[in-house]
Amino acid sequence: MWERAKDCMEEKIDPWGNELLADYEKLFTEFGMKYIDDPILERIKNKNRLFRRGIVFAHRDFDKFLNAVGKKEPVAAMSGIKPSSEFHFGSKMTAEELVFLQKEFGAKVFYAVANLEAYADNGLSLEESRKNAINNVADLLALGLDPKNAYIYEQSEQKEVMNLAYLFARRTTMATLQALYGDRNIGLYFATLTQSGDILLPQLKEFGGPKEVVVPVGIDQDPHIRLCRDLAVKFPQEYKFKLPGATYHKFMRSLNGESKMSKRDPMNMLSLGDDPELAYKKVTAAFTGGRSTTEEQRRLGGEIEKCVIFELYTFHFEDDDKKLKERYKACTTGKLLCGECKGECAKRARDYVKAHQEKRKKLIPKAKEILEGQGGR
């Protein structure tokens, strides 16, 4: 347990908060994560930009997942969404990684629509959550998920998940939950146990039994992963769970650069559901690393480490590594001014959300069908 006086990392890794993480290194020294290093990357034949650029930068037992793939054993990837609103571009990263794991390794995807957490955290009824969930699932399909190799479900409709949550509750103390999450309402505590049920669902006999499962998440979700791994070892006779693995991506900053991108700050997040012109306006108002004057920018170059616009290119809008390096050099040497760079990024954002929404519209009927049938096994 880490106390407040010791600069407790738990206060900074908050699954429900907006705070940025100042020191990623502490994650390795204090919580035992491992880097996604060259030996790991060499085992991935077709690396997407998130892996190539170190955006997905840490893991727990991803090597075991890769070992299972090499042995041609069944593997799964598990994630989910709290259906409180549209996908923002931070959530999009998780979805893209999930699609990548499915395509690159043949992993069966398990995707939870966390409508019970949406009720506990946001007070949304199951009916309200269903409306958002249809759009969220259509987003996932538009990003490339193959529903034929996936199991998509709402928590409230998945009896096995709820059974596991109640079972886990018998082996979990209030002190454990407070140490991980601080003081929260009981609903949120139980939501974490339900999420552990989601993560371990792929290993139930109904879904083929124990297997290597990787959970792609933002770094703020690590308390959930640690809780689930602790619970997994408490039932060796009943379930023989393998410890779930995880991959972690860095935070996507809000457009003002002051916090992580979050649904709680709609004007400083970029959403897949934004009107294309609104997306354009949001990006044109985003924080940059520009100098005070044009002359100073030409002479010193931009402070690119502060720039949300360059982050948008890196995370989302420039898939060509060579072109990204050219943009970096042009910015830092003063050849590229912020207005030009930001204007192009705003156009890319507008065009991207417009094209995505056209894809999503066509997939709404399929999303409804999936949720009405609760995935299919």
Secondary structure as UniProt FT lines:
FT   HELIX           4..6
FT   HELIX           9..11
FT   TURN            15..16
FT   HELIX           25..31
FT   STRAND          34..35
FT   HELIX           38..41
FT   TURN            42..43
FT   HELIX           49..52
FT   TURN            53..54
FT   STRAND          56..60
FT   HELIX           62..70
FT   TURN            71..72
FT   STRAND          75..81
FT   TURN            83..84
FT   HELIX           89..105
FT   STRAND          108..113
FT   HELIX           115..122
FT   HELIX           126..142
FT   TURN            143..144
FT   HELIX           147..149
FT   STRAND          150..154
FT   HELIX           155..157
FT   HELIX           159..169
FT   TURN            170..171
FT   HELIX           174..181
FT   HELIX           186..200
FT   HELIX           201..203
FT   HELIX           205..207
FT   STRAND          212..218
FT   HELIX           219..221
FT   HELIX           222..232
FT   TURN            233..234
FT   TURN            236..239
FT   STRAND          245..249
FT   TURN            255..256
FT   TURN            263..264
FT   HELIX           266..268
FT   TURN            272..273
FT   HELIX           276..284
FT   HELIX           294..300
FT   HELIX           304..306
FT   HELIX           308..312
FT   HELIX           313..317
FT   HELIX           321..332
FT   TURN            333..334
FT   HELIX           338..373
//
